[in-house]
């Protein structure tokens, strides 16, 4: 058994208006979300690093080795060459500092804090990239650390993606016991120079963004789905001959809302008392009412 009731009487014109309203709402929201997702993707793809253009004077590239780890002349020449290339492309001046672990462990809680203080005291601009490498020089089990500290004006070039490129490369090469520190730095900067201005699209960020938009779309489509369901019910109620014959509606004397005799003992809209009915109203052909 399936019952129908409406605030207003069901008519062909009313059903058609409801169908057109559902189609229009679906079309508008579908277009909105498609354009939103495309806009997000295009924006993410076009976000790439660019050369830093802030004016500053101290452009001297420095390799300060307090431990004597960078002594091979050929390796130093290669490192200086790749650092020059990095500066030309990025507009940022690199500064390599090699220290003993005791230099910072005795006075700082982390190498990051040491690198920050060193940057603030050493540079008068925000256009340097300080790379600090710290070690205890133990040949059996070397306890080494490294930290990068960049100025605020380098963000346009040293983006999160470019920092990740350098971090992964340098970590990999520094762990290679067959490579010297100079070679590890050279290869890491070389990898960065080759990818610095490529477009990067993070799959994780893209999936999370699209999933968020789809979730919002799903919530917004709930009322549209309810509207479509009600329209379908109206069509069934109107088209079934038996339902039409036994579809006994009346108007509430208090609020004017429609109700079905024999189903409600009070108005489903305002709760007002209703006159008695002869009996229940039903549809015999229930198979046609499955949705």
C-alpha positions as CSV (number, residue, x, y, z in Angstrom):
1,X,0.0,0.0,0.0
2,X,1.3,3.5,-0.9
3,X,-0.3,6.8,-0.1
4,X,0.2,10.2,-1.6
5,X,-0.6,13.6,-0.3
6,X,0.3,17.1,-1.5
7,X,-0.2,20.7,-0.4
8,X,-1.8,21.3,-3.8
9,X,-3.7,19.1,-6.2
10,X,-1.5,17.2,-8.7
11,X,-1.9,18.5,-12.3
12,X,0.0,17.8,-15.6
13,X,1.2,21.4,-15.6
14,X,2.5,21.1,-12.1
15,X,4.3,17.9,-12.8
16,X,5.9,19.4,-15.9
17,X,7.0,22.5,-13.9
18,X,8.6,20.3,-11.3
19,X,10.4,18.2,-13.9
20,X,11.8,21.3,-15.6
21,X,12.8,22.8,-12.2
22,X,14.8,19.6,-11.4
23,X,16.5,19.6,-14.8
24,X,17.4,23.3,-14.5
25,X,18.8,22.9,-10.9
26,X,20.8,19.8,-11.9
27,X,22.2,21.6,-15.0
28,X,23.2,24.8,-13.1
29,X,24.9,22.9,-10.2
30,X,26.6,20.4,-12.5
31,X,28.1,23.3,-14.6
32,X,29.2,25.1,-11.5
33,X,31.1,22.2,-10.0
34,X,32.6,21.1,-13.3
35,X,33.9,24.7,-13.8
36,X,35.1,24.8,-10.2
37,X,37.1,21.6,-10.5
38,X,38.6,22.7,-13.8
39,X,39.5,26.1,-12.3
40,X,41.3,24.4,-9.4
41,X,43.2,22.0,-11.6
42,X,44.3,24.8,-14.0
43,X,45.3,27.0,-11.1
44,X,47.4,24.3,-9.5
45,X,49.1,23.4,-12.8
46,X,50.0,27.0,-13.5
47,X,51.4,27.6,-10.0
48,X,55.1,27.2,-10.7
49,X,58.3,28.8,-9.3
50,X,59.7,32.0,-10.8
51,X,63.0,33.8,-10.5
52,X,63.3,36.0,-7.4
53,X,63.7,39.6,-8.4
54,X,64.1,41.5,-5.1
55,X,67.1,43.9,-5.3
56,X,70.0,43.2,-2.9
57,X,73.8,43.8,-2.9
58,X,75.5,40.8,-1.2
59,X,75.6,38.3,-4.1
60,X,78.9,36.6,-3.1
61,X,78.6,32.8,-3.1
62,X,80.3,31.4,0.0
63,X,81.5,27.9,0.8
64,X,82.6,28.0,4.5
65,X,84.1,24.7,5.6
66,X,85.3,24.8,9.2
67,X,86.1,21.1,9.3
68,X,88.2,20.7,6.1
69,X,85.8,18.3,4.4
70,X,85.7,20.2,1.1
71,X,89.4,20.0,0.0
72,X,89.3,18.4,-3.4
73,X,89.9,21.2,-5.9
74,X,88.1,19.5,-8.8
75,X,85.1,18.7,-6.7
76,X,85.0,22.3,-5.4
77,X,85.2,23.7,-8.9
78,X,82.2,21.6,-9.9
79,X,80.3,22.7,-6.8
80,X,81.0,26.3,-7.4
81,X,79.9,26.0,-11.0
82,X,76.6,24.4,-10.1
83,X,76.0,27.1,-7.4
84,X,76.7,29.8,-10.0
85,X,74.1,28.2,-12.2
86,X,71.6,28.1,-9.3
87,X,72.1,31.8,-8.6
88,X,71.7,32.7,-12.2
89,X,68.5,30.8,-12.5
90,X,66.9,31.6,-9.2
91,X,68.2,35.1,-8.3
92,X,69.0,33.6,-4.8
93,X,72.5,33.5,-3.4
94,X,73.6,30.2,-1.8
95,X,75.8,29.9,1.2
96,X,77.3,26.6,2.3
97,X,78.4,26.2,5.9
98,X,80.1,23.1,7.3
99,X,80.4,22.9,11.1
100,X,81.0,20.5,13.9
101,X,78.0,19.2,15.9
102,X,79.3,20.8,19.1
103,X,79.0,24.2,17.4
104,X,75.2,24.2,17.9
105,X,74.5,21.3,20.3
106,X,76.1,23.1,23.2
107,X,73.9,26.2,22.9
108,X,70.9,25.4,20.8
109,X,68.1,22.9,21.0
110,X,68.1,22.2,17.3
111,X,70.2,22.9,14.2
112,X,67.2,24.8,12.8
113,X,67.5,27.3,15.7
114,X,71.3,27.6,15.0
115,X,70.7,28.2,11.3
116,X,68.1,30.8,12.0
117,X,70.4,32.8,14.3
118,X,73.3,32.4,11.8
119,X,71.1,33.8,9.0
120,X,69.9,36.8,11.0
121,X,73.4,37.7,12.1
122,X,75.2,37.0,8.7
123,X,72.8,38.6,6.2
124,X,71.1,42.0,5.8
125,X,68.7,40.8,3.2
126,X,66.1,38.0,2.6
127,X,67.6,36.7,-0.6
128,X,70.1,34.0,0.7
129,X,69.7,30.3,1.0
130,X,71.9,29.0,3.9
131,X,72.7,25.3,3.8
132,X,74.2,24.1,7.1
133,X,75.9,20.7,7.2
134,X,76.9,19.5,10.7
135,X,78.9,16.3,11.6
136,X,81.1,14.8,14.3
137,X,83.5,13.5,11.6
138,X,83.4,9.9,13.1
139,X,84.6,7.6,10.3
140,X,82.9,4.5,11.8
141,X,79.5,5.9,12.7
142,X,79.1,9.5,11.5
143,X,76.4,11.5,13.3
144,X,75.5,14.2,10.7
145,X,72.7,16.7,10.3
146,X,71.8,19.3,7.8
147,X,69.4,22.3,7.6
148,X,68.3,24.8,5.0
149,X,67.3,28.3,6.0
150,X,66.0,30.6,3.3
151,X,65.1,34.3,3.3
152,X,61.5,35.4,3.0
153,X,62.1,37.0,-0.5
154,X,63.2,33.6,-1.9
155,X,59.8,32.0,-1.5
156,X,58.8,32.7,-5.1
157,X,61.6,30.5,-6.3
158,X,62.3,28.2,-3.4
159,X,58.8,26.8,-3.3
160,X,57.7,23.8,-1.3
161,X,58.1,21.7,-4.4
162,X,61.7,22.9,-5.1
163,X,62.7,22.4,-1.4
164,X,61.4,18.9,-1.7
165,X,63.4,18.3,-4.8
166,X,66.6,19.4,-3.1
167,X,65.8,17.7,0.2
168,X,65.2,14.3,-1.3
169,X,68.2,14.6,-3.6
170,X,70.7,15.7,-1.0
171,X,69.5,13.2,1.5
172,X,69.9,10.4,-1.0
173,X,73.4,11.5,-2.1
174,X,74.6,12.3,1.5
175,X,73.7,8.7,2.5
176,X,75.8,7.3,-0.3
177,X,79.1,6.5,1.5
178,X,80.9,6.5,-1.9
179,X,80.1,10.1,-2.5
180,X,81.9,13.0,-0.8
181,X,80.0,15.9,0.7
182,X,81.0,18.2,-2.2
183,X,79.7,15.6,-4.7
184,X,76.5,15.2,-2.8
185,X,75.9,19.0,-2.8
186,X,76.8,19.3,-6.4
187,X,74.4,16.5,-7.5
188,X,71.6,17.9,-5.3
189,X,71.9,21.4,-6.7
190,X,72.2,20.0,-10.2
191,X,68.9,18.1,-9.8
192,X,67.2,21.2,-8.5
193,X,68.6,23.4,-11.3
194,X,67.1,21.0,-13.9
195,X,63.6,21.0,-12.4
196,X,63.4,24.5,-10.8
197,X,60.8,26.0,-13.1
198,X,58.8,22.9,-14.0
199,X,55.0,22.8,-13.3
200,X,54.2,20.6,-10.3
201,X,50.9,19.0,-9.6
202,X,50.6,17.2,-6.2
203,X,48.4,14.1,-6.6
204,X,47.5,14.2,-2.9
205,X,46.5,17.9,-2.9
206,X,44.5,17.4,-6.2
207,X,42.6,14.3,-4.8
208,X,41.9,16.0,-1.5
209,X,40.6,19.2,-3.3
210,X,38.4,17.3,-5.8
211,X,37.1,15.0,-3.0
212,X,36.1,18.1,-1.0
213,X,34.3,19.7,-3.9
214,X,32.5,16.4,-4.6
215,X,31.4,16.1,-1.0
216,X,30.1,19.6,-1.1
217,X,28.3,18.8,-4.4
218,X,26.7,15.7,-2.9
219,X,25.3,17.7,0.0
220,X,24.0,20.4,-2.3
221,X,22.3,17.7,-4.5
222,X,20.3,16.3,-1.6
223,X,17.4,18.8,-1.9
224,X,17.5,18.3,-5.7
225,X,17.2,14.6,-5.2
226,X,14.3,15.1,-2.9
227,X,12.6,17.3,-5.4
228,X,13.1,14.7,-8.1
229,X,11.7,12.0,-5.9
230,X,8.6,14.0,-5.1
231,X,8.1,14.7,-8.8
232,X,8.3,11.0,-9.6
233,X,5.7,10.3,-6.9
234,X,3.4,12.9,-8.3
235,X,3.7,11.3,-11.8
236,X,2.9,7.9,-10.4
237,X,-0.1,9.2,-8.4
238,X,-1.5,11.1,-11.4
239,X,-1.0,8.3,-14.0
240,X,-2.4,5.3,-12.2
241,X,-6.2,5.0,-12.9
242,X,-7.0,3.2,-9.7
243,X,-5.0,5.7,-7.7
244,X,-6.8,8.5,-9.4
245,X,-10.2,7.1,-8.5
246,X,-9.4,6.5,-4.9
247,X,-7.2,9.5,-4.4
248,X,-9.7,11.4,-2.2
249,X,-8.2,14.8,-1.3
250,X,-9.7,17.6,0.7
251,X,-8.7,21.0,1.9
252,X,-8.0,21.8,5.5
253,X,-10.5,24.5,6.7
254,X,-7.7,26.0,8.9
255,X,-4.7,26.3,6.6
256,X,-5.9,25.3,3.2
257,X,-3.4,22.4,2.9
258,X,-4.4,19.3,1.1
259,X,-4.9,16.0,3.0
260,X,-6.2,12.4,2.3
261,X,-9.4,11.3,3.8
262,X,-9.0,8.1,5.9
263,X,-5.2,8.5,6.5
264,X,-4.9,11.5,8.7
265,X,-6.8,12.3,11.9
266,X,-5.3,15.8,11.9
267,X,-4.0,18.1,9.2
268,X,-0.4,17.1,8.2
269,X,0.4,20.8,7.6
270,X,-1.0,22.7,10.6
271,X,-2.2,19.9,12.9
272,X,-5.8,21.1,12.9
273,X,-8.7,18.7,13.4
274,X,-10.2,17.0,10.3
275,X,-13.7,15.8,9.6
276,X,-14.2,12.0,9.8
277,X,-13.6,9.9,6.7
278,X,-15.5,6.9,5.4
279,X,-12.4,4.6,5.4
280,X,-8.7,4.3,4.3
281,X,-7.6,5.4,0.9
282,X,-5.2,3.0,-0.9
283,X,-3.8,1.9,-4.2
284,X,-4.2,-1.8,-5.1
285,X,-1.5,-2.0,-7.8
286,X,1.5,-1.6,-5.5
287,X,3.9,-3.1,-8.0
288,X,3.8,0.0,-10.1
289,X,4.7,2.2,-7.1
290,X,8.1,0.7,-6.4
291,X,10.9,3.3,-6.8
